[in-house]
């Protein structure tokens, strides 16, 4: 699953004061150091039969690491109703492995303390029939489950939520063996226990259950999604989102990833509606609906390969589609009538190329007979990798290249490639339990960057990886309330809280680090062996390490288990001995709060030092102890963590940091080195290893920097200071804003803000970022240009604002309020009136635009208005029916850009808590993100106290980790301000930074 768009709150908080780089991606208390687990026997020995003619195309592999000197590393079709009788039959395209029998591998370890179903019976096949009622918002269903009875039993337990079971019978063939004597439900475990009149002996039987479910509006399970039709009426479609634990809302099942089975889905619907599922259509027949008494169609799909319940998917609704046959199997993009189906063309063509690319580098065919990708109007995540039927937020699949900027194009490409990578990592090979979530998400994240770099090398995504993915991982993992990559999960209710930057970003960074250690081709060879050995089965992390060890001959497990089983990462402090031309390095746990306790600092990480000197990069040096001393030829130039492929922060002396700043100007450091060095310096200031004034001086010295990625990190680091100082003296805040203006204005003017077809992908983003940063920092020329653009745009000239800078122009309109025609007015009352006009104009754009990207931009910007009346309107609007629950975070996130909004957000949360909880409790990830938005921007001790007091009597288990992380973030800012409040104030005054006149 693509990390939820609203799960990027950490990165939003770093950049909320600017309209610069904001990419939409998506905890237990610290534990004592854990012992590295000993290697055990493989539990699943499934073998994937591969196409012998498929080439092992090592030449197709794009580099996982940037090139650098190194020493030692080795056609549009409206669809009223359609049936796809795919020419590729299941026996040809979905062979499960010849004669090998696959059992999904339900063999849980009782010593783990997990909350699991009994294994007295094991499901092998589900035959599911469903019919939704679009008026009552319910559905009728029947499921027939083929079981292996493992031991004599008189009860069967399955997962259900909001399912009313009408009857349950056990059958053998056509004969009823026994029926239920009682059905009980445990709400805490979401388990229905069916007691049987007679005991079942070992063997094979069928359980037939008839039931009714709720076609809910919580974006979970089998749910309804609404959209506006071209004639203005409301359309409704039924769709699914099963991950992590919501297949149990659609039909009674064994809703655990270990219980792989085959699924045959039948959907009953009105004849004009499109029906989709994971597989291609087996048959379509007319049936008399028991629900309505009318004649409908029953669309039956081919049985799926072995897969987990969280990957089951089906959709019923009015959908249009486009198709390509450029890949070995047909690929389609579907969307409801509210979207222009041609906007799916970019994703469609990219999917064909990406699937072909993945087949080559993984040396394994995509095993299904078709691939469908569907835009869903209401969708909590960014996307979901359902096997053969991927579902997306509209904005993450449909791209109007004429009305969307370069950053959005990159976002869509990344999401599509992430989900397609899951077809192998997660779908074909699946973690055995949720603590292995990172095996799915870390791999898919890394592979999306790999494939994006392969198809779009001009985007230079590996440069951005350091400023984006790595910083997301290190940002969250620097909190005391972070969690290990392999986080222990005991019960289903805990799973949703680990879809975060640890599972996705840190997981992918660990994989990139081991790729660097092994060498890229060796790493990918290990991946190919992993896929072959465990296809259609379940795995644990050790299975991956074993495959990489087999391919490389290196002790991967011993090295990497320390990284995956322990929380946090180190800071490596560097001291120099000039007399001996040596450096001493020491590792300690890094915490953003700067108060690491001895008991939290016992883990010694294997730190790949990646030493860059004048002669290249030495990748052979690994720090495995607390300290180490390394001899260099000289100390003229060196830098650790070359290209920042390893997971740690580096703390240099102020003198060395200054020298590295000069080395950056001299071209001795790569883009990754420069961006990573700035990120490290900023993070070390937050935690007290360095003074904030020293970091600001370092940034000041990058005035000749030419890289978009480095500038994005510079702007983000100043924004981090501004967000922590949001409640401080206005003169200091004005001074920091003036500093930003001095940093970026000259380059912004030099690059300009006119866009043409000759602009490269990166250049477009660079122009847009500098334009937004300069304007929001008070650059008169930029503001005047934005005012002129907005006035024309408001008058009906939609070409007046380029999509790359739409958000910046909207934000400046709300911050500054004036237009050219009335710029002579200076009274506060007139400014408020003008801002009200701009606010209403942006709200009108949201209400009238048919472009999802434009609508989202409007939503995201309205929170920047800080007039009390407009803040109230924004918050009232957030809970209105106009804002879909999937988008509820957008208008509120903008309020975090000013102190008035931050205070108002928490007051709103406390006042509206019953309504907010009722609306979002069915989707804990969105609820958790709203908790983060409404609390984490505080920076004072009394504010932290208010947060703790409010939640002290509330059951917080469904959002315990986001809340803990918010409180940790507040504590880090409190400590930071206590240390450096006067330091920053003095620096601003001494450098003469003050509010610019407009």
Buried (B, 14 or more C-beta within 10 A) or exposed (E): BBBBBBBBBBBBBBBBBBBBBBBBBBBBEBEEBBEBEEEEEBBBEBBBBBEEEEEEEEEBBBEBBBEBEBEEBEEEEEBEBBEBEBEBEBEEBBBBBEEBEBBBBBEBEEEEEBBBBBBBBBBBBBBBBBBBBBEEBBBBBBBBBBBBBBEEBBBBBBBBBBBEBEEBBBBEEEEEBBBBEEBEBEEEBBBBBBBBEEEBEEEEBBBBBBBBBBBBBBBBBBBBBBBBEEEEEEBBBBBBBBBBBBBBBBBBBBBBBBBBBBBBBBBBBBEEBBBBBBBBBBEBEEBEBEBEEEEBBBBBBBBBBBBBBBBBBBBBBBBBBBBBEBBBBBBBBBBBBBBBBBBBBBBBBBBBBBBBBBBBBBBBBBBBBBBBBBBBBBBBBBBBBBBBBBBBBBBBBBBBBEBBBBBBBBBBBBBBBBBBBBBBBBBBBBBBBBBBBBBBBBBBBBBBBBBBBBBBEEBBBBBBBBBBBBBBBBBBBBBBBBBBBBBBBBBBBBBBBBBBBBBBBBBBBBBBBBBBBBBBBBBBBBBBBBBBBBBBBBBBBBBBBBBBBBBBEBEBBEBBBBBBBBBBBBBBBBBBEEEEBBBEBBBBBBBBBBEBEEEBBEBBBBBBBBBBBEEBBBBEBBBEEEEBEBEBEEBEBBBBBBBBBBBBBBBBEEEBBBBBBEBBBEEBBBBBBBBBBBBBBBBBBBBBBBBBBBBBBBBBEBEEBEBBBBBBBBBBBBBBBBBBBBBBEEEBBBBBBBBBBBBBBBBBBEBEBEBEEEBEBBBBBBBBBBBBBBBBBBBBEBBBBBBBBBBBBBEEEEEBBBBBBBBBBBBBBBBBBBBEEEEEBEEEEBBBBBBBBBBEBBBEBBEEBEBBBBBBBBBBBBBBBBBEEBBEBBBEBBBEEEBBBBBBBBBBBBBBBBBBBBBBBBEBBBEBBEEBBEBBEBBBBBBBBBBBBBBBBBBBEEBBEBBEEBBEEEEBEBBBBBBBBBBBBBBBBBBBBEBBBEBBBEBBEEBEBBEBEE
